[in-house]
Amino acid sequence: MNLSLRQLAAFEAVARAGSFTAAAERLRLSQSALSRTVAGVERTLRVSLFERTTRTVTLTPEGRQVLAVADRILAAHRAGMNDLARYLAGEHGTVTIATLPSVAAVLLPRVLSVFHEQHPGITVRILDGLAGTVTGHLLGGDADLAITIPDHAPPRMERRALVLDRFFAALPPGHQLAERATLTWSDLAPQPFVAIGADSSVRMFTDAAFADAGVSAVQVVEAANVATVGGLVAAGLGLSALPALVQALMSFAGLVHRPLTDPVVERRLDVILPDRGAPAPAARHFLELLETLHAGAYPLPSGVRWAMSSASRPT
């Protein structure tokens, strides 16, 4: 047997109203159309659902059982449609963001506190990792968007400039160079240097900066983790150079931070959107919030500033 939602709703209306006339008015149907619909239900089930008199309509035992089933089906349908409407309106759902650890730990918490106030029904999932892992999440469909350096953006994906993250020198307390307000990359060159691993997006910036300054770093040790770099610098094994967003990840080390010049190096971070049509409603609300915060010059951590608003889609 196969009954439509329309047939079940018509039967339920008559059962609740106890009258074809009242049910027809509620459903905005003619009484004859409603009677035909209910008769069709009875033919399909091969039972009589109502005991009819000239004044009353009451349920038969079979009718009471059908009403219990109809109530469950119609309630589930209404709940499902309400959930769908809320999802399409962006009132609930999940947005998954793939990003670098420094962004996840320092930049996103400030943004997400605002997002949660505006959209308490939306769950945020963060997948943090190195730049290659971040783009892998995006390409694999695990993330709705990514925040990473544009150099790692896959082809044919939209890029929206988000922030610029300035590099600073990290020194152990009491180091002779800590007395200066700013340092140059050439100042770092003669000193032992603690480098971040080659698979980190940070490494290509430091290598390029030393090259632009016409000097080479005296590398003494390399570590994959920013916190490890902080510990090594604090132990006096050397100096390092890192973007401003990672300062909070090394706060335990009590390092001295100094801006770097000649050249000034800023790591640009973009929002990367996959090339698979319009984002889901929850992700769209997150993107709208980023645009609002950018336009309103929402405060960022020291050494980080909003990038010039732009969007591009590589070909």
ChimeraX attribute file (.defattr): number of C-alpha atoms within 10 A of each C-alpha:
attribute: neighborCount
match mode: 1-to-1
recipient: residues
	/A:1	6
	/A:2	7
	/A:3	12
	/A:4	9
	/A:5	13
	/A:6	11
	/A:7	18
	/A:8	20
	/A:9	19
	/A:10	22
	/A:11	26
	/A:12	21
	/A:13	20
	/A:14	24
	/A:15	20
	/A:16	13
	/A:17	15
	/A:18	18
	/A:19	17
	/A:20	22
	/A:21	16
	/A:22	15
	/A:23	22
	/A:24	20
	/A:25	11
	/A:26	12
	/A:27	14
	/A:28	10
	/A:29	14
	/A:30	13
	/A:31	17
	/A:32	11
	/A:33	12
	/A:34	22
	/A:35	17
	/A:36	12
	/A:37	18
	/A:38	22
	/A:39	18
	/A:40	14
	/A:41	21
	/A:42	16
	/A:43	11
	/A:44	12
	/A:45	15
	/A:46	11
	/A:47	13
	/A:48	16
	/A:49	24
	/A:50	21
	/A:51	12
	/A:52	13
	/A:53	8
	/A:54	5
	/A:55	7
	/A:56	11
	/A:57	17
	/A:58	18
	/A:59	19
	/A:60	15
	/A:61	13
	/A:62	13
	/A:63	20
	/A:64	15
	/A:65	12
	/A:66	17
	/A:67	21
	/A:68	11
	/A:69	13
	/A:70	19
	/A:71	14
	/A:72	10
	/A:73	15
	/A:74	16
	/A:75	12
	/A:76	12
	/A:77	13
	/A:78	11
	/A:79	12
	/A:80	12
	/A:81	12
	/A:82	12
	/A:83	15
	/A:84	15
	/A:85	13
	/A:86	15
	/A:87	18
	/A:88	14
	/A:89	13
	/A:90	20
	/A:91	18
	/A:92	19
	/A:93	20
	/A:94	17
	/A:95	21
	/A:96	20
	/A:97	26
	/A:98	29
	/A:99	30
	/A:100	24
	/A:101	22
	/A:102	20
	/A:103	17
	/A:104	18
	/A:105	16
	/A:106	18
	/A:107	17
	/A:108	16
	/A:109	12
	/A:110	14
	/A:111	16
	/A:112	16
	/A:113	11
	/A:114	13
	/A:115	18
	/A:116	14
	/A:117	9
	/A:118	14
	/A:119	17
	/A:120	12
	/A:121	16
	/A:122	21
	/A:123	13
	/A:124	16
	/A:125	13
	/A:126	16
	/A:127	17
	/A:128	20
	/A:129	17
	/A:130	19
	/A:131	24
	/A:132	15
	/A:133	16
	/A:134	25
	/A:135	26
	/A:136	17
	/A:137	21
	/A:138	24
	/A:139	18
	/A:140	9
	/A:141	13
	/A:142	15
	/A:143	23
	/A:144	23
	/A:145	27
	/A:146	28
	/A:147	27
	/A:148	28
	/A:149	24
	/A:150	17
	/A:151	11
	/A:152	16
	/A:153	25
	/A:154	18
	/A:155	11
	/A:156	13
	/A:157	17
	/A:158	19
	/A:159	24
	/A:160	21
	/A:161	21
	/A:162	24
	/A:163	23
	/A:164	22
	/A:165	23
	/A:166	20
	/A:167	28
	/A:168	27
	/A:169	25
	/A:170	27
	/A:171	25
	/A:172	24
	/A:173	17
	/A:174	11
	/A:175	13
	/A:176	9
	/A:177	18
	/A:178	18
	/A:179	11
	/A:180	9
	/A:181	10
	/A:182	15
	/A:183	19
	/A:184	19
	/A:185	26
	/A:186	21
	/A:187	16
	/A:188	23
	/A:189	18
	/A:190	13
	/A:191	16
	/A:192	18
	/A:193	20
	/A:194	25
	/A:195	25
	/A:196	23
	/A:197	17
	/A:198	13
	/A:199	12
	/A:200	18
	/A:201	19
	/A:202	21
	/A:203	16
	/A:204	13
	/A:205	18
	/A:206	21
	/A:207	15
	/A:208	13
	/A:209	23
	/A:210	19
	/A:211	14
	/A:212	14
	/A:213	15
	/A:214	11
	/A:215	16
	/A:216	16
	/A:217	21
	/A:218	16
	/A:219	16
	/A:220	13
	/A:221	15
	/A:222	15
	/A:223	16
	/A:224	14
	/A:225	13
	/A:226	21
	/A:227	18
	/A:228	17
	/A:229	27
	/A:230	27
	/A:231	18
	/A:232	20
	/A:233	25
	/A:234	21
	/A:235	12
	/A:236	15
	/A:237	18
	/A:238	23
	/A:239	27
	/A:240	25
	/A:241	26
	/A:242	26
	/A:243	23
	/A:244	23
	/A:245	24
	/A:246	21
	/A:247	24
	/A:248	13
	/A:249	17
	/A:250	18
	/A:251	13
	/A:252	12
	/A:253	19
	/A:254	15
	/A:255	22
	/A:256	20
	/A:257	22
	/A:258	20
	/A:259	20
	/A:260	23
	/A:261	18
	/A:262	14
	/A:263	15
	/A:264	13
	/A:265	21
	/A:266	18
	/A:267	21
	/A:268	19
	/A:269	24
	/A:270	24
	/A:271	23
	/A:272	30
	/A:273	24
	/A:274	23
	/A:275	15
	/A:276	9
	/A:277	7
	/A:278	10
	/A:279	16
	/A:280	15
	/A:281	20
	/A:282	24
	/A:283	22
	/A:284	16
	/A:285	20
	/A:286	23
	/A:287	16
	/A:288	11
	/A:289	17
	/A:290	18
	/A:291	15
	/A:292	12
	/A:293	15
	/A:294	18
	/A:295	11
	/A:296	9
	/A:297	11
	/A:298	13
	/A:299	12
	/A:300	15
	/A:301	14
	/A:302	11
	/A:303	16
	/A:304	20
	/A:305	19
	/A:306	19
	/A:307	16
	/A:308	12
	/A:309	12
	/A:310	10
	/A:311	14
	/A:312	12
	/A:313	13
	/A:314	11
	/A:315	7
